[in-house]
Amino acid sequence: MELKNIFSKVEKHENFSWSRLGGIKDGRGDLGEEMPVLVYRLMQYTMLDELSKAYGLEKANEHFRNAGFLAGMEFAKNTQDLKVDFDTFLANLQKALEELRIGILRMETFDAGTGNIVLTVEQDLDCSGLPITNENVCIYDEGFIAGILEAYTGKRYDVCEIDCWASGDRVCRFNGTVMEEEQM
């Protein structure tokens, strides 16, 4: 059977929910929960390539950012205590991201008055070690961070990567700005 025909048999798409991630420990008893970063990047970059071919790079990036946002919201809601003070939340988030080998998160600046924040991620899952292409490639991460910040604060964030391994930096740096009501 052709792949095209296999996928056409799917009759409906179910919206994402955390429970759809399943029982990874039970299902991967011999292989475990971890996999090489290479496999993650293979999925990520081939998916982005296909989306770009189908919809153009700008639209593909929009979809990737939106997927990251959904992942960030669900990640925060299902793995983090959203009722703790900001410093405790950040410390818990740093620990979770490092334990899951997503990256090493650091806060550079935070303006308590505006909610604006600058974060860095070292050893980033998405791009650390990529060849330098003079571009910022962590589009999914922009959405992921925006989703986490919104889940915690209840405010919509515009998160933009301002430095990236692929652009020649050795950390990914993200600027998070609280969006005003009319921008949402």
N, C-alpha and C positions, 0 to 999 in steps of 0.2 A: 504494500500500500504506500502511495506517495505521502510525503509529509504534509503536503497541501491538503490532501484528503483527510488525513488524521485530524488536523486542526479544524477542518470544516465540520467535523462531527460534534464539536463542542456546541451545545445548544444554548447555554447561557453563561454569563460571567457573573461570578459572585463578588461583591465588593470586598475589599480587603478588611480583615479583622485580625487581631493578634492571634486568636485561636487557630487561624488557618496555617500558622507556622508549624503546628503539629507537635508531636512528642518526639523531638529530635533524638534524645537519649535512647528512647525505646526503639526507634526506627533505624538508628545507625549504631547499634550495639557494638559491632566489631570495628567500625571505622571511626566512631566518635563524633564529637561536635565540630571539630576543627577541620579546615581544609586550607590548602595553600592559597596565598594571595593571588597567585597566577590564575587560579580557577575563577576567583571572584572577578578579577579584571577582564578575563576572557569573556565572561557573561556581560559585564558592564559595557565594555567598549564595542563588542559586536552588536549589542542591543542599541547603543547610541548610533552606531554606523547604519543599522537598518532603519531606525527612526529618521535619521538625517536624509537618507536616500528617499524615503517615503514622503516626508513632510518638509524637508529643508532643515538646515542647521538651527536656525532661530527657533522654529517650532519644536524641533527635537529637544533642544536645550530647555525650552519651557516645560515640556512633558517630563523631562528628567528632573528638573528642579521641583516640579509638583510631586513627583514620586518620592523624592527625598523629603519633602515637607510632610507628606503622609507618614513616611517611615519615622521621621523625627517626632511627630506628634504621638504616634503609637508607642514608640520606644520610650518616650518620657512618661506617658501615662501608665505604661505597664512595667517599667523597671525602676522608676524614680519616685521618691516621696515629694510630691508637689506642694506640700503644706509647710515645709521647713523654711528657715530663713535663707537668704540668697547665698551666703558664704557656705552653709551646709549643703545646699543644693549643688553648688558648683563643685565642692569637694567630692560629693557622691557621684556626680556626673563624670568628673575626671577619673575617678576610680573605675567606674563601669566601662568607660571607653577604653581605658588601658587594659582592664581584665579581658575585654572582648577583642582586644588587639585591633581596635579601630584606629587608634592614634593616641598621642599624648597631648591632651588639651591644656592650654594655659590661657589665663585672662591677662591681657596687657592693660586695658583700661576699661573702666565702667563708670558711667555718669549716672548716679542714683536719681538725679533730678529728671533726666530725659529718658533714661533706660538704655541709652546707646552704649554699645560695647564693641571692643576689639578683642578677638580671640585668635590664638594660633593653634595649629595642630601639627605636631612633629610626627614623623614616621607614619604619615597619612596612608590609610588603606588604599585610597584611590590613585595616588600619584607619586609617592616617594620612590625614587629610583627610576622614574620615567626619563627618557631622553629629553633634553631641552629643546622645546619647540617654540619658545617665546610666546606661549599662550597660557592662560589660566584654564584648567580643565576640570576643576572640582565643582561642577554645576550641581551635581546630586548633593554634595556636601552643603552647598548654600541653602538648599531646601531643607536638608536634615537639621541643620543648626537653627534655621528659622522656625521649624516645627517644634523643636525642643524649647526654644525661647518662648514661643507662643503658648505652649502647653503649661509652662511654669508661670508666666506673667499674665496671661490672658490678653496680651497685646500683640498685634500683628507686626512682624519684623520684615524689613527688607534686608537681606544678608547678601553681601557681595564679596567675592574673593578678590583681595587686592594684591596678594603675593602668592606664588605657587611654585612648587618644585619644577614643574614643566616650563616655567618662565625664567628659571635660573636661581630661584631662592631655595633655601634648605628647610623652610617651614611654609605651611600654607597659612595665610593670615586672612581673617574674615572681619569685615566691618558690618556690624548689625545696627540698623537704625530703626527706631520705632516709627511706624507709618502713621500718618495722621488719618483721621476718620475718612476724609474725602478721597484719600489715595486707595482705600481699601475697597 
